Amino acid sequence: MKISDIYRDKKLVFSCEVFPPGPEVEIEQILKTIKELKTTSPDFVSVTYGAGGGTKSRTIEIASKIKKLYKMEPLMHLSCIETKKEDINKILNEISQNGIENILALRGDTPGDRDLKTIISDFSYASDLVCYIKSHWNDFCLGVAGYPEVHPEAYSMEKDIKNLKKKIEAGASFIISQLFFKNDFFYRYLDIIRKTGINVPVSAGIMPVFRAKLLNKMIKLSRATVPSELIAIVDKFRDKDKDMEKAGIEYAVNQIRDLTDNGVDGVHLYTMNSASLAKKISSYSGLR
Ligand SMILES: Cc1cc2nc3c(=O)[nH]c(=O)nc-3n(C[C@H](O)[C@H](O)[C@H](O)COP(=O)(O)OP(=O)(O)OC[C@H]3O[C@@H](n4cnc5c(N)ncnc54)[C@H](O)[C@@H]3O)c2cc1C
């Protein structure tokens, strides 16, 4: 099923994200997590694509199993950095044979933060990938990434949103947001993009801070602003894992409740491959 149809039919779309484990970990481990995630009835499950395509075969395998084995709708992330059109053709051929209909089209980042100027690729931006897929494979439904606190490379919010609009005009049908810890950033973003004439559904990306040491990693990845309230929680429970998990879940649940009260199109939960976390959050927040 196309994810655009899910957004059309449902008032609130709940989705989960998983990432492929490293090669040293058996694939069965993530499959077990996905089987458990099914109990939360997500509308779709997205699978990340390692920086520079590092997890390509596992991403395809996991997304295919989500569809065939667990009968849920997969959203496969696909980045185009340092990628040739032939590589994209091969991947799209393979995933279409596996029944995957939905792709999150990304530019991606390079492994090890290499200088972008030194990278040779057939695609400069995610909008080029959207355009390429739409003109050669019109049967895929495409989503793209959005940044409530502005993409780190963008000159300004205004320019970033102009670039977001290019992705939508090229044929993307929905947006999934970068994680944020303060809902006001998301509401302000939504307000600007709607005024810019972008009318596709936008899911809010929520990542629970369930371990104190995760916070720095999350900030480095997303550059999200951390409100003083969350800093205080992390400081208080830094050495108390159980209490930190409880407080982190509560923080995420409060964010989600406020988002759903404000009528968001969807909530996309970055599960960190923890089904138990997803179960607690989806149930306490009333998503499921
Ligand atoms: C929901 C979500 C999921 C993600 N999943 C993954 C994943 O699985 N694998 C992975 O490697 N990374 C992932 N990322 C990270 C993402 O790849 C990085 O943030 C990357 O730096 C940008 O990718 P993009 O698709 O947003 O790029 P783009 O939309 O191409 O934007 C990149 C930058 O270029 C600018 N820009 C865009 N078009 C133009 C233009 N025509 N002219 C000038 N400037 C332009 C934008 O304003 C922005 O600053 C994800 C991010 C999000 C929010």
The ligand as a Gaussian input file, in Angstrom:
#p B3LYP/6-31G(d) Opt

LIG

0 1
 C       13.501000      11.538000       8.822000
 C       14.958000      11.453000       8.450000
 C       15.496000      10.218000       8.085000
 C       16.849000      10.118000       7.724000
 N       17.354000       8.888000       7.364000
 C       18.641000       8.784000       6.944000
 C       19.158000       7.530000       6.489000
 O       18.481000       6.505000       6.522000
 N       20.434000       7.503000       6.022000
 C       21.227000       8.636000       5.978000
 O       22.386000       8.536000       5.528000
 N       20.768000       9.817000       6.422000
 C       19.485000       9.922000       6.900000
 N       19.011000      11.137000       7.318000
 C       19.930000      12.305000       7.385000
 C       20.005000      13.064000       6.059000
 O       20.530000      12.226000       5.068000
 C       20.910000      14.268000       6.276000
 O       20.285000      15.201000       7.097000
 C       21.468000      14.921000       5.021000
 O       22.473000      15.877000       5.423000
 C       20.470000      15.688000       4.179000
 O       19.635000      14.848000       3.522000
 P       18.315000      15.454000       2.792000
 O       17.680000      14.353000       2.082000
 O       17.521000      16.220000       3.759000
 O       19.041000      16.445000       1.760000
 P       18.542000      17.648000       0.847000
 O       17.085000      17.807000       0.849000
 O       19.229000      17.475000      -0.467000
 O       19.152000      18.915000       1.606000
 C       20.523000      18.985000       1.985000
 C       20.954000      20.441000       2.115000
 O       21.053000      21.029000       0.808000
 C       20.170000      22.125000       0.669000
 N       19.581000      22.037000      -0.689000
 C       18.667000      21.148000      -1.118000
 N       18.400000      21.342000      -2.428000
 C       19.178000      22.384000      -2.832000
 C       19.368000      23.070000      -4.067000
 N       18.701000      22.711000      -5.159000
 N       20.268000      24.089000      -4.101000
 C       20.960000      24.464000      -2.986000
 N       20.821000      23.859000      -1.806000
 C       19.944000      22.827000      -1.714000
 C       19.135000      21.988000       1.773000
 O       18.592000      23.236000       2.164000
 C       19.966000      21.324000       2.872000
 O       20.691000      22.294000       3.577000
 C       17.673000      11.282000       7.718000
 C       17.129000      12.515000       8.103000
 C       15.794000      12.610000       8.470000
 C       15.227000      13.936000       8.893000

